[in-house]
Amino acid sequence: MVNILVVIVGALMVGVSVVLGVFAILTLGGLVVILAAVIGVRVWWLQRKMRKQFASGAGEQSSKTGGVEIIEGEYHEISTRKRGGPESKS
């Protein structure tokens, strides 16, 4: 009689554990989906904002908003080795 009661209680506990596990997985999965959607919308919004800024002219926007300014220029490499030294054997 006690053995039958132990089997019934054990089966009920396994069933409750499975049901709670399914709800826990669904809850965590839902939170992950919501978080991914929020991050995706934020990334899309920032990309859209940046595209719009570059399309309307980065120079005009940067002076108005105090943003990043691009400086163009040239450079020349200057050698610091002396001629006729131990490295330049002819």
PDB file of N, CA, C and O in Angstrom:
ATOM      1  N   MET A   1       0.817  -1.190   0.000  1.00  0.00           N
ATOM      2  CA  MET A   1       0.000   0.000   0.000  1.00  0.00           C
ATOM      3  C   MET A   1       0.866   1.262   0.000  1.00  0.00           C
ATOM      4  O   MET A   1       0.578   2.213  -0.727  1.00  0.00           O
ATOM      5  N   VAL A   2       1.920   1.271   0.809  1.00  0.00           N
ATOM      6  CA  VAL A   2       2.808   2.423   0.886  1.00  0.00           C
ATOM      7  C   VAL A   2       3.567   2.581  -0.430  1.00  0.00           C
ATOM      8  O   VAL A   2       3.810   3.697  -0.888  1.00  0.00           O
ATOM      9  N   ASN A   3       3.937   1.452  -1.031  1.00  0.00           N
ATOM     10  CA  ASN A   3       4.659   1.515  -2.303  1.00  0.00           C
ATOM     11  C   ASN A   3       3.808   2.160  -3.394  1.00  0.00           C
ATOM     12  O   ASN A   3       4.328   2.930  -4.203  1.00  0.00           O
ATOM     13  N   ILE A   4       2.531   1.864  -3.429  1.00  0.00           N
ATOM     14  CA  ILE A   4       1.638   2.447  -4.427  1.00  0.00           C
ATOM     15  C   ILE A   4       1.523   3.952  -4.193  1.00  0.00           C
ATOM     16  O   ILE A   4       1.523   4.732  -5.145  1.00  0.00           O
ATOM     17  N   LEU A   5       1.426   4.354  -2.947  1.00  0.00           N
ATOM     18  CA  LEU A   5       1.348   5.775  -2.607  1.00  0.00           C
ATOM     19  C   LEU A   5       2.631   6.503  -3.021  1.00  0.00           C
ATOM     20  O   LEU A   5       2.561   7.623  -3.528  1.00  0.00           O
ATOM     21  N   VAL A   6       3.785   5.895  -2.818  1.00  0.00           N
ATOM     22  CA  VAL A   6       5.068   6.491  -3.219  1.00  0.00           C
ATOM     23  C   VAL A   6       5.132   6.641  -4.733  1.00  0.00           C
ATOM     24  O   VAL A   6       5.601   7.666  -5.229  1.00  0.00           O
ATOM     25  N   VAL A   7       4.672   5.644  -5.474  1.00  0.00           N
ATOM     26  CA  VAL A   7       4.680   5.706  -6.940  1.00  0.00           C
ATOM     27  C   VAL A   7       3.751   6.817  -7.424  1.00  0.00           C
ATOM     28  O   VAL A   7       4.110   7.566  -8.333  1.00  0.00           O
ATOM     29  N   ILE A   8       2.567   6.933  -6.834  1.00  0.00           N
ATOM     30  CA  ILE A   8       1.609   7.969  -7.251  1.00  0.00           C
ATOM     31  C   ILE A   8       2.163   9.363  -6.943  1.00  0.00           C
ATOM     32  O   ILE A   8       2.101  10.252  -7.793  1.00  0.00           O
ATOM     33  N   VAL A   9       2.699   9.561  -5.747  1.00  0.00           N
ATOM     34  CA  VAL A   9       3.269  10.865  -5.376  1.00  0.00           C
ATOM     35  C   VAL A   9       4.473  11.178  -6.267  1.00  0.00           C
ATOM     36  O   VAL A   9       4.641  12.319  -6.698  1.00  0.00           O
ATOM     37  N   GLY A  10       5.295  10.198  -6.540  1.00  0.00           N
ATOM     38  CA  GLY A  10       6.451  10.407  -7.411  1.00  0.00           C
ATOM     39  C   GLY A  10       6.034  10.797  -8.816  1.00  0.00           C
ATOM     40  O   GLY A  10       6.636  11.687  -9.416  1.00  0.00           O
ATOM     41  N   ALA A  11       5.002  10.135  -9.354  1.00  0.00           N
ATOM     42  CA  ALA A  11       4.513  10.461 -10.695  1.00  0.00           C
ATOM     43  C   ALA A  11       3.936  11.876 -10.720  1.00  0.00           C
ATOM     44  O   ALA A  11       4.145  12.616 -11.681  1.00  0.00           O
ATOM     45  N   LEU A  12       3.214  12.251  -9.667  1.00  0.00           N
ATOM     46  CA  LEU A  12       2.671  13.609  -9.603  1.00  0.00           C
ATOM     47  C   LEU A  12       3.792  14.647  -9.544  1.00  0.00           C
ATOM     48  O   LEU A  12       3.699  15.690 -10.190  1.00  0.00           O
ATOM     49  N   MET A  13       4.839  14.375  -8.784  1.00  0.00           N
ATOM     50  CA  MET A  13       5.962  15.309  -8.674  1.00  0.00           C
ATOM     51  C   MET A  13       6.692  15.459 -10.012  1.00  0.00           C
ATOM     52  O   MET A  13       7.095  16.557 -10.394  1.00  0.00           O
ATOM     53  N   VAL A  14       6.853  14.343 -10.710  1.00  0.00           N
ATOM     54  CA  VAL A  14       7.488  14.407 -12.034  1.00  0.00           C
ATOM     55  C   VAL A  14       6.616  15.221 -12.983  1.00  0.00           C
ATOM     56  O   VAL A  14       7.132  16.041 -13.743  1.00  0.00           O
ATOM     57  N   GLY A  15       5.319  15.009 -12.947  1.00  0.00           N
ATOM     58  CA  GLY A  15       4.406  15.773 -13.812  1.00  0.00           C
ATOM     59  C   GLY A  15       4.442  17.262 -13.506  1.00  0.00           C
ATOM     60  O   GLY A  15       4.498  18.086 -14.419  1.00  0.00           O
ATOM     61  N   VAL A  16       4.410  17.610 -12.219  1.00  0.00           N
ATOM     62  CA  VAL A  16       4.477  19.025 -11.830  1.00  0.00           C
ATOM     63  C   VAL A  16       5.806  19.632 -12.253  1.00  0.00           C
ATOM     64  O   VAL A  16       5.841  20.769 -12.726  1.00  0.00           O
ATOM     65  N   SER A  17       6.885  18.905 -12.094  1.00  0.00           N
ATOM     66  CA  SER A  17       8.208  19.399 -12.485  1.00  0.00           C
ATOM     67  C   SER A  17       8.278  19.657 -13.992  1.00  0.00           C
ATOM     68  O   SER A  17       8.843  20.660 -14.427  1.00  0.00           O
ATOM     69  N   VAL A  18       7.706  18.755 -14.780  1.00  0.00           N
ATOM     70  CA  VAL A  18       7.714  18.930 -16.238  1.00  0.00           C
ATOM     71  C   VAL A  18       6.904  20.161 -16.626  1.00  0.00           C
ATOM     72  O   VAL A  18       7.339  20.955 -17.460  1.00  0.00           O
ATOM     73  N   VAL A  19       5.726  20.322 -16.022  1.00  0.00           N
ATOM     74  CA  VAL A  19       4.883  21.476 -16.353  1.00  0.00           C
ATOM     75  C   VAL A  19       5.585  22.773 -15.959  1.00  0.00           C
ATOM     76  O   VAL A  19       5.598  23.720 -16.745  1.00  0.00           O
ATOM     77  N   LEU A  20       6.167  22.840 -14.763  1.00  0.00           N
ATOM     78  CA  LEU A  20       6.886  24.046 -14.338  1.00  0.00           C
ATOM     79  C   LEU A  20       8.107  24.310 -15.222  1.00  0.00           C
ATOM     80  O   LEU A  20       8.426  25.462 -15.517  1.00  0.00           O
ATOM     81  N   GLY A  21       8.781  23.250 -15.638  1.00  0.00           N
ATOM     82  CA  GLY A  21       9.925  23.410 -16.535  1.00  0.00           C
ATOM     83  C   GLY A  21       9.522  23.991 -17.876  1.00  0.00           C
ATOM     84  O   GLY A  21      10.216  24.846 -18.425  1.00  0.00           O
ATOM     85  N   VAL A  22       8.392  23.521 -18.405  1.00  0.00           N
ATOM     86  CA  VAL A  22       7.910  24.044 -19.685  1.00  0.00           C
ATOM     87  C   VAL A  22       7.575  25.527 -19.549  1.00  0.00           C
ATOM     88  O   VAL A  22       7.930  26.322 -20.419  1.00  0.00           O
ATOM     89  N   PHE A  23       6.899  25.905 -18.471  1.00  0.00           N
ATOM     90  CA  PHE A  23       6.570  27.317 -18.266  1.00  0.00           C
ATOM     91  C   PHE A  23       7.826  28.162 -18.079  1.00  0.00           C
ATOM     92  O   PHE A  23       7.890  29.289 -18.570  1.00  0.00           O
ATOM     93  N   ALA A  24       8.815  27.636 -17.381  1.00  0.00           N
ATOM     94  CA  ALA A  24      10.064  28.380 -17.186  1.00  0.00           C
ATOM     95  C   ALA A  24      10.783  28.592 -18.517  1.00  0.00           C
ATOM     96  O   ALA A  24      11.282  29.684 -18.788  1.00  0.00           O
ATOM     97  N   ILE A  25      10.836  27.555 -19.339  1.00  0.00           N
ATOM     98  CA  ILE A  25      11.488  27.677 -20.642  1.00  0.00           C
ATOM     99  C   ILE A  25      10.737  28.664 -21.532  1.00  0.00           C
ATOM    100  O   ILE A  25      11.358  29.477 -22.216  1.00  0.00           O
ATOM    101  N   LEU A  26       9.406  28.598 -21.529  1.00  0.00           N
ATOM    102  CA  LEU A  26       8.623  29.537 -22.335  1.00  0.00           C
ATOM    103  C   LEU A  26       8.812  30.975 -21.854  1.00  0.00           C
ATOM    104  O   LEU A  26       8.896  31.894 -22.669  1.00  0.00           O
ATOM    105  N   THR A  27       8.878  31.173 -20.545  1.00  0.00           N
ATOM    106  CA  THR A  27       9.084  32.516 -20.006  1.00  0.00           C
ATOM    107  C   THR A  27      10.449  33.059 -20.396  1.00  0.00           C
ATOM    108  O   THR A  27      10.558  34.192 -20.865  1.00  0.00           O
ATOM    109  N   LEU A  28      11.488  32.260 -20.208  1.00  0.00           N
ATOM    110  CA  LEU A  28      12.829  32.699 -20.588  1.00  0.00           C
ATOM    111  C   LEU A  28      12.940  32.931 -22.094  1.00  0.00           C
ATOM    112  O   LEU A  28      13.561  33.898 -22.535  1.00  0.00           O
ATOM    113  N   GLY A  29      12.340  32.047 -22.872  1.00  0.00           N
ATOM    114  CA  GLY A  29      12.353  32.228 -24.327  1.00  0.00           C
ATOM    115  C   GLY A  29      11.651  33.507 -24.744  1.00  0.00           C
ATOM    116  O   GLY A  29      12.122  34.218 -25.632  1.00  0.00           O
ATOM    117  N   GLY A  30      10.530  33.800 -24.109  1.00  0.00           N
ATOM    118  CA  GLY A  30       9.814  35.043 -24.415  1.00  0.00           C
ATOM    119  C   GLY A  30      10.631  36.275 -24.064  1.00  0.00           C
ATOM    120  O   GLY A  30      10.645  37.252 -24.812  1.00  0.00           O
ATOM    121  N   LEU A  31      11.315  36.226 -22.919  1.00  0.00           N
ATOM    122  CA  LEU A  31      12.159  37.354 -22.539  1.00  0.00           C
ATOM    123  C   LEU A  31      13.316  37.545 -23.524  1.00  0.00           C
ATOM    124  O   LEU A  31      13.673  38.673 -23.864  1.00  0.00           O
ATOM    125  N   VAL A  32      13.891  36.439 -23.974  1.00  0.00           N
ATOM    126  CA  VAL A  32      14.980  36.532 -24.950  1.00  0.00           C
ATOM    127  C   VAL A  32      14.475  37.124 -26.269  1.00  0.00           C
ATOM    128  O   VAL A  32      15.156  37.951 -26.875  1.00  0.00           O
ATOM    129  N   VAL A  33      13.299  36.711 -26.712  1.00  0.00           N
ATOM    130  CA  VAL A  33      12.733  37.239 -27.956  1.00  0.00           C
ATOM    131  C   VAL A  33      12.448  38.734 -27.822  1.00  0.00           C
ATOM    132  O   VAL A  33      12.737  39.503 -28.738  1.00  0.00           O
ATOM    133  N   ILE A  34      11.887  39.148 -26.695  1.00  0.00           N
ATOM    134  CA  ILE A  34      11.587  40.564 -26.481  1.00  0.00           C
ATOM    135  C   ILE A  34      12.875  41.380 -26.436  1.00  0.00           C
ATOM    136  O   ILE A  34      12.948  42.449 -27.041  1.00  0.00           O
ATOM    137  N   LEU A  35      13.883  40.895 -25.732  1.00  0.00           N
ATOM    138  CA  LEU A  35      15.164  41.587 -25.656  1.00  0.00           C
ATOM    139  C   LEU A  35      15.825  41.690 -27.030  1.00  0.00           C
ATOM    140  O   LEU A  35      16.378  42.735 -27.373  1.00  0.00           O
ATOM    141  N   ALA A  36      15.771  40.625 -27.809  1.00  0.00           N
ATOM    142  CA  ALA A  36      16.345  40.653 -29.156  1.00  0.00           C
ATOM    143  C   ALA A  36      15.606  41.657 -30.039  1.00  0.00           C
ATOM    144  O   ALA A  36      16.230  42.349 -30.843  1.00  0.00           O
ATOM    145  N   ALA A  37      14.293  41.740 -29.897  1.00  0.00           N
ATOM    146  CA  ALA A  37      13.516  42.700 -30.683  1.00  0.00           C
ATOM    147  C   ALA A  37      13.875  44.135 -30.303  1.00  0.00           C
ATOM    148  O   ALA A  37      14.011  44.994 -31.174  1.00  0.00           O
ATOM    149  N   VAL A  38      14.026  44.392 -29.014  1.00  0.00           N
ATOM    150  CA  VAL A  38      14.383  45.747 -28.565  1.00  0.00           C
ATOM    151  C   VAL A  38      15.763  46.132 -29.088  1.00  0.00           C
ATOM    152  O   VAL A  38      15.948  47.244 -29.582  1.00  0.00           O
ATOM    153  N   ILE A  39      16.727  45.230 -28.987  1.00  0.00           N
ATOM    154  CA  ILE A  39      18.074  45.513 -29.486  1.00  0.00           C
ATOM    155  C   ILE A  39      18.060  45.690 -31.005  1.00  0.00           C
ATOM    156  O   ILE A  39      18.734  46.574 -31.534  1.00  0.00           O
ATOM    157  N   GLY A  40      17.305  44.863 -31.696  1.00  0.00           N
ATOM    158  CA  GLY A  40      17.214  44.978 -33.155  1.00  0.00           C
ATOM    159  C   GLY A  40      16.619  46.300 -33.595  1.00  0.00           C
ATOM    160  O   GLY A  40      17.106  46.914 -34.544  1.00  0.00           O
ATOM    161  N   VAL A  41      15.568  46.748 -32.916  1.00  0.00           N
ATOM    162  CA  VAL A  41      14.951  48.032 -33.261  1.00  0.00           C
ATOM    163  C   VAL A  41      15.919  49.173 -32.969  1.00  0.00           C
ATOM    164  O   VAL A  41      15.993  50.133 -33.736  1.00  0.00           O
ATOM    165  N   ARG A  42      16.659  49.077 -31.870  1.00  0.00           N
ATOM    166  CA  ARG A  42      17.618  50.130 -31.523  1.00  0.00           C
ATOM    167  C   ARG A  42      18.734  50.215 -32.558  1.00  0.00           C
ATOM    168  O   ARG A  42      19.109  51.313 -32.967  1.00  0.00           O
ATOM    169  N   VAL A  43      19.266  49.082 -32.984  1.00  0.00           N
ATOM    170  CA  VAL A  43      20.324  49.075 -34.003  1.00  0.00           C
ATOM    171  C   VAL A  43      19.789  49.619 -35.322  1.00  0.00           C
ATOM    172  O   VAL A  43      20.463  50.406 -35.987  1.00  0.00           O
ATOM    173  N   TRP A  44      18.586  49.206 -35.704  1.00  0.00           N
ATOM    174  CA  TRP A  44      17.977  49.709 -36.940  1.00  0.00           C
ATOM    175  C   TRP A  44      17.799  51.225 -36.870  1.00  0.00           C
ATOM    176  O   TRP A  44      18.078  51.929 -37.841  1.00  0.00           O
ATOM    177  N   TRP A  45      17.338  51.725 -35.731  1.00  0.00           N
ATOM    178  CA  TRP A  45      17.102  53.156 -35.574  1.00  0.00           C
ATOM    179  C   TRP A  45      18.415  53.943 -35.682  1.00  0.00           C
ATOM    180  O   TRP A  45      18.459  54.985 -36.336  1.00  0.00           O
ATOM    181  N   LEU A  46      19.473  53.453 -35.050  1.00  0.00           N
ATOM    182  CA  LEU A  46      20.761  54.139 -35.131  1.00  0.00           C
ATOM    183  C   LEU A  46      21.325  54.113 -36.546  1.00  0.00           C
ATOM    184  O   LEU A  46      21.887  55.109 -37.001  1.00  0.00           O
ATOM    185  N   GLN A  47      21.186  52.989 -37.251  1.00  0.00           N
ATOM    186  CA  GLN A  47      21.665  52.914 -38.639  1.00  0.00           C
ATOM    187  C   GLN A  47      20.880  53.864 -39.526  1.00  0.00           C
ATOM    188  O   GLN A  47      21.450  54.525 -40.393  1.00  0.00           O
ATOM    189  N   ARG A  48      19.586  53.932 -39.313  1.00  0.00           N
ATOM    190  CA  ARG A  48      18.732  54.832 -40.102  1.00  0.00           C
ATOM    191  C   ARG A  48      19.132  56.284 -39.855  1.00  0.00           C
ATOM    192  O   ARG A  48      19.208  57.080 -40.791  1.00  0.00           O
ATOM    193  N   LYS A  49      19.385  56.621 -38.608  1.00  0.00           N
ATOM    194  CA  LYS A  49      19.788  57.968 -38.242  1.00  0.00           C
ATOM    195  C   LYS A  49      21.131  58.328 -38.874  1.00  0.00           C
ATOM    196  O   LYS A  49      21.309  59.434 -39.382  1.00  0.00           O
ATOM    197  N   MET A  50      22.084  57.375 -38.837  1.00  0.00           N
ATOM    198  CA  MET A  50      23.398  57.636 -39.419  1.00  0.00           C
ATOM    199  C   MET A  50      23.317  57.774 -40.936  1.00  0.00           C
ATOM    200  O   MET A  50      23.966  58.645 -41.516  1.00  0.00           O
ATOM    201  N   ARG A  51      22.512  56.909 -41.591  1.00  0.00           N
ATOM    202  CA  ARG A  51      22.349  57.012 -43.042  1.00  0.00           C
ATOM    203  C   ARG A  51      21.760  58.356 -43.425  1.00  0.00           C
ATOM    204  O   ARG A  51      22.199  58.978 -44.392  1.00  0.00           O
ATOM    205  N   LYS A  52      20.776  58.802 -42.676  1.00  0.00           N
ATOM    206  CA  LYS A  52      20.140  60.083 -42.976  1.00  0.00           C
ATOM    207  C   LYS A  52      21.134  61.225 -42.797  1.00  0.00           C
ATOM    208  O   LYS A  52      21.136  62.175 -43.580  1.00  0.00           O
ATOM    209  N   GLN A  53      21.982  61.138 -41.768  1.00  0.00           N
ATOM    210  CA  GLN A  53      22.967  62.182 -41.507  1.00  0.00           C
ATOM    211  C   GLN A  53      23.997  62.249 -42.624  1.00  0.00           C
ATOM    212  O   GLN A  53      24.348  63.339 -43.077  1.00  0.00           O
ATOM    213  N   PHE A  54      24.484  61.097 -43.073  1.00  0.00           N
ATOM    214  CA  PHE A  54      25.475  61.096 -44.145  1.00  0.00           C
ATOM    215  C   PHE A  54      24.870  61.492 -45.484  1.00  0.00           C
ATOM    216  O   PHE A  54      25.551  62.098 -46.311  1.00  0.00           O
ATOM    217  N   ALA A  55      23.615  61.163 -45.710  1.00  0.00           N
ATOM    218  CA  ALA A  55      22.970  61.504 -46.971  1.00  0.00           C
ATOM    219  C   ALA A  55      22.754  63.015 -47.090  1.00  0.00           C
ATOM    220  O   ALA A  55      22.831  63.557 -48.193  1.00  0.00           O
ATOM    221  N   SER A  56      22.491  63.692 -45.999  1.00  0.00           N
ATOM    222  CA  SER A  56      22.219  65.125 -46.065  1.00  0.00           C
ATOM    223  C   SER A  56      23.488  65.959 -45.973  1.00  0.00           C
ATOM    224  O   SER A  56      23.409  67.187 -45.959  1.00  0.00           O
ATOM    225  N   GLY A  57      24.629  65.343 -45.913  1.00  0.00           N
ATOM    226  CA  GLY A  57      25.893  66.073 -45.880  1.00  0.00           C
ATOM    227  C   GLY A  57      26.494  66.061 -44.496  1.00  0.00           C
ATOM    228  O   GLY A  57      25.981  66.706 -43.582  1.00  0.00           O
ATOM    229  N   ALA A  58      27.565  65.341 -44.342  1.00  0.00           N
ATOM    230  CA  ALA A  58      28.177  65.198 -43.022  1.00  0.00           C
ATOM    231  C   ALA A  58      28.782  66.510 -42.554  1.00  0.00           C
ATOM    232  O   ALA A  58      28.792  66.786 -41.354  1.00  0.00           O
ATOM    233  N   GLY A  59      29.288  67.325 -43.473  1.00  0.00           N
ATOM    234  CA  GLY A  59      29.900  68.592 -43.085  1.00  0.00           C
ATOM    235  C   GLY A  59      28.899  69.565 -42.511  1.00  0.00           C
ATOM    236  O   GLY A  59      29.160  70.215 -41.499  1.00  0.00           O
ATOM    237  N   GLU A  60      27.742  69.666 -43.162  1.00  0.00           N
ATOM    238  CA  GLU A  60      26.712  70.583 -42.671  1.00  0.00           C
ATOM    239  C   GLU A  60      26.181  70.128 -41.323  1.00  0.00           C
ATOM    240  O   GLU A  60      25.995  70.940 -40.416  1.00  0.00           O
ATOM    241  N   GLN A  61      25.942  68.850 -41.192  1.00  0.00           N
ATOM    242  CA  GLN A  61      25.389  68.325 -39.947  1.00  0.00           C
ATOM    243  C   GLN A  61      26.377  68.449 -38.799  1.00  0.00           C
ATOM    244  O   GLN A  61      25.985  68.753 -37.673  1.00  0.00           O
ATOM    245  N   SER A  62      27.676  68.213 -39.080  1.00  0.00           N
ATOM    246  CA  SER A  62      28.642  68.225 -37.982  1.00  0.00           C
ATOM    247  C   SER A  62      28.829  69.629 -37.433  1.00  0.00           C
ATOM    248  O   SER A  62      29.060  69.794 -36.235  1.00  0.00           O
ATOM    249  N   SER A  63      28.734  70.654 -38.293  1.00  0.00           N
ATOM    250  CA  SER A  63      28.896  72.009 -37.781  1.00  0.00           C
ATOM    251  C   SER A  63      27.679  72.435 -36.969  1.00  0.00           C
ATOM    252  O   SER A  63      27.804  73.220 -36.029  1.00  0.00           O
ATOM    253  N   LYS A  64      26.516  71.927 -37.321  1.00  0.00           N
ATOM    254  CA  LYS A  64      25.299  72.286 -36.592  1.00  0.00           C
ATOM    255  C   LYS A  64      25.198  71.540 -35.274  1.00  0.00           C
ATOM    256  O   LYS A  64      24.824  72.120 -34.254  1.00  0.00           O
ATOM    257  N   THR A  65      25.529  70.263 -35.292  1.00  0.00           N
ATOM    258  CA  THR A  65      25.319  69.432 -34.105  1.00  0.00           C
ATOM    259  C   THR A  65      26.569  69.262 -33.259  1.00  0.00           C
ATOM    260  O   THR A  65      26.508  68.651 -32.192  1.00  0.00           O
ATOM    261  N   GLY A  66      27.695  69.786 -33.707  1.00  0.00           N
ATOM    262  CA  GLY A  66      28.920  69.598 -32.945  1.00  0.00           C
ATOM    263  C   GLY A  66      29.437  68.175 -33.041  1.00  0.00           C
ATOM    264  O   GLY A  66      30.089  67.689 -32.116  1.00  0.00           O
ATOM    265  N   GLY A  67      29.153  67.495 -34.155  1.00  0.00           N
ATOM    266  CA  GLY A  67      29.541  66.092 -34.314  1.00  0.00           C
ATOM    267  C   GLY A  67      30.972  65.937 -34.778  1.00  0.00           C
ATOM    268  O   GLY A  67      31.799  66.831 -34.594  1.00  0.00           O
ATOM    269  N   VAL A  68      31.252  64.820 -35.368  1.00  0.00           N
ATOM    270  CA  VAL A  68      32.597  64.485 -35.819  1.00  0.00           C
ATOM    271  C   VAL A  68      32.890  65.224 -37.114  1.00  0.00           C
ATOM    272  O   VAL A  68      32.036  65.311 -37.997  1.00  0.00           O
ATOM    273  N   GLU A  69      34.097  65.754 -37.223  1.00  0.00           N
ATOM    274  CA  GLU A  69      34.501  66.461 -38.426  1.00  0.00           C
ATOM    275  C   GLU A  69      35.654  65.708 -39.072  1.00  0.00           C
ATOM    276  O   GLU A  69      36.579  65.285 -38.379  1.00  0.00           O
ATOM    277  N   ILE A  70      35.613  65.535 -40.384  1.00  0.00           N
ATOM    278  CA  ILE A  70      36.648  64.796 -41.104  1.00  0.00           C
ATOM    279  C   ILE A  70      37.674  65.780 -41.646  1.00  0.00           C
ATOM    280  O   ILE A  70      37.323  66.750 -42.318  1.00  0.00           O
ATOM    281  N   ILE A  71      38.936  65.525 -41.351  1.00  0.00           N
ATOM    282  CA  ILE A  71      40.017  66.379 -41.829  1.00  0.00           C
ATOM    283  C   ILE A  71      40.799  65.591 -42.872  1.00  0.00           C
ATOM    284  O   ILE A  71      41.250  64.477 -42.605  1.00  0.00           O
ATOM    285  N   GLU A  72      40.960  66.170 -44.065  1.00  0.00           N
ATOM    286  CA  GLU A  72      41.696  65.509 -45.127  1.00  0.00           C
ATOM    287  C   GLU A  72      43.070  66.154 -45.256  1.00  0.00           C
ATOM    288  O   GLU A  72      43.227  67.347 -44.998  1.00  0.00           O
ATOM    289  N   GLY A  73      44.050  65.378 -45.649  1.00  0.00           N
ATOM    290  CA  GLY A  73      45.385  65.927 -45.817  1.00  0.00           C
ATOM    291  C   GLY A  73      46.329  64.907 -46.418  1.00  0.00           C
ATOM    292  O   GLY A  73      45.927  63.787 -46.735  1.00  0.00           O
ATOM    293  N   GLU A  74      47.579  65.295 -46.575  1.00  0.00           N
ATOM    294  CA  GLU A  74      48.605  64.424 -47.125  1.00  0.00           C
ATOM    295  C   GLU A  74      49.711  64.269 -46.100  1.00  0.00           C
ATOM    296  O   GLU A  74      49.840  65.080 -45.183  1.00  0.00           O
ATOM    297  N   TYR A  75      50.502  63.229 -46.260  1.00  0.00           N
ATOM    298  CA  TYR A  75      51.651  63.051 -45.386  1.00  0.00           C
ATOM    299  C   TYR A  75      52.810  62.528 -46.212  1.00  0.00           C
ATOM    300  O   TYR A  75      52.620  61.907 -47.258  1.00  0.00           O
ATOM    301  N   HIS A  76      53.998  62.785 -45.733  1.00  0.00           N
ATOM    302  CA  HIS A  76      55.218  62.308 -46.380  1.00  0.00           C
ATOM    303  C   HIS A  76      56.061  61.613 -45.324  1.00  0.00           C
ATOM    304  O   HIS A  76      56.214  62.114 -44.210  1.00  0.00           O
ATOM    305  N   GLU A  77      56.606  60.457 -45.678  1.00  0.00           N
ATOM    306  CA  GLU A  77      57.481  59.753 -44.756  1.00  0.00           C
ATOM    307  C   GLU A  77      58.886  60.326 -44.869  1.00  0.00           C
ATOM    308  O   GLU A  77      59.393  60.552 -45.968  1.00  0.00           O
ATOM    309  N   ILE A  78      59.498  60.554 -43.736  1.00  0.00           N
ATOM    310  CA  ILE A  78      60.856  61.081 -43.707  1.00  0.00           C
ATOM    311  C   ILE A  78      61.740  60.022 -43.082  1.00  0.00           C
ATOM    312  O   ILE A  78      61.502  59.576 -41.960  1.00  0.00           O
ATOM    313  N   SER A  79      62.754  59.630 -43.814  1.00  0.00           N
ATOM    314  CA  SER A  79      63.673  58.610 -43.313  1.00  0.00           C
ATOM    315  C   SER A  79      64.629  59.240 -42.309  1.00  0.00           C
ATOM    316  O   SER A  79      65.135  60.339 -42.536  1.00  0.00           O
ATOM    317  N   THR A  80      64.875  58.553 -41.212  1.00  0.00           N
ATOM    318  CA  THR A  80      65.792  59.073 -40.197  1.00  0.00           C
ATOM    319  C   THR A  80      67.164  58.403 -40.278  1.00  0.00           C
ATOM    320  O   THR A  80      68.057  58.747 -39.504  1.00  0.00           O
ATOM    321  N   ARG A  81      67.350  57.453 -41.201  1.00  0.00           N
ATOM    322  CA  ARG A  81      68.656  56.784 -41.350  1.00  0.00           C
ATOM    323  C   ARG A  81      69.619  57.700 -42.087  1.00  0.00           C
ATOM    324  O   ARG A  81      69.240  58.409 -43.019  1.00  0.00           O
ATOM    325  N   LYS A  82      70.844  57.670 -41.662  1.00  0.00           N
ATOM    326  CA  LYS A  82      71.877  58.471 -42.320  1.00  0.00           C
ATOM    327  C   LYS A  82      72.436  57.694 -43.499  1.00  0.00           C
ATOM    328  O   LYS A  82      72.553  56.469 -43.453  1.00  0.00           O
ATOM    329  N   ARG A  83      72.776  58.412 -44.546  1.00  0.00           N
ATOM    330  CA  ARG A  83      73.368  57.777 -45.719  1.00  0.00           C
ATOM    331  C   ARG A  83      74.825  57.439 -45.415  1.00  0.00           C
ATOM    332  O   ARG A  83      75.531  58.186 -44.738  1.00  0.00           O
ATOM    333  N   GLY A  84      75.238  56.318 -45.924  1.00  0.00           N
ATOM    334  CA  GLY A  84      76.642  55.914 -45.762  1.00  0.00           C
ATOM    335  C   GLY A  84      76.899  55.204 -44.437  1.00  0.00           C
ATOM    336  O   GLY A  84      78.046  54.919 -44.095  1.00  0.00           O
ATOM    337  N   GLY A  85      75.838  54.920 -43.698  1.00  0.00           N
ATOM    338  CA  GLY A  85      75.986  54.236 -42.408  1.00  0.00           C
ATOM    339  C   GLY A  85      76.162  52.751 -42.617  1.00  0.00           C
ATOM    340  O   GLY A  85      76.293  52.304 -43.756  1.00  0.00           O
ATOM    341  N   PRO A  86      76.168  51.979 -41.557  1.00  0.00           N
ATOM    342  CA  PRO A  86      76.404  50.541 -41.679  1.00  0.00           C
ATOM    343  C   PRO A  86      75.254  49.812 -42.375  1.00  0.00           C
ATOM    344  O   PRO A  86      75.437  48.679 -42.821  1.00  0.00           O
ATOM    345  N   GLU A  87      74.103  50.417 -42.479  1.00  0.00           N
ATOM    346  CA  GLU A  87      72.965  49.723 -43.094  1.00  0.00           C
ATOM    347  C   GLU A  87      72.957  49.859 -44.604  1.00  0.00           C
ATOM    348  O   GLU A  87      72.367  49.025 -45.292  1.00  0.00           O
ATOM    349  N   SER A  88      73.597  50.887 -45.135  1.00  0.00           N
ATOM    350  CA  SER A  88      73.546  51.106 -46.584  1.00  0.00           C
ATOM    351  C   SER A  88      74.882  50.730 -47.221  1.00  0.00           C
ATOM    352  O   SER A  88      75.667  51.607 -47.582  1.00  0.00           O
ATOM    353  N   LYS A  89      75.140  49.453 -47.357  1.00  0.00           N
ATOM    354  CA  LYS A  89      76.375  48.970 -47.998  1.00  0.00           C
ATOM    355  C   LYS A  89      76.104  48.813 -49.490  1.00  0.00           C
ATOM    356  O   LYS A  89      75.131  48.175 -49.891  1.00  0.00           O
ATOM    357  N   SER A  90      76.963  49.394 -50.292  1.00  0.00           N
ATOM    358  CA  SER A  90      76.762  49.294 -51.742  1.00  0.00           C
ATOM    359  C   SER A  90      77.811  48.418 -52.366  1.00  0.00           C
ATOM    360  O   SER A  90      77.805  48.216 -53.581  1.00  0.00           O
TER     361      SER A  90
END
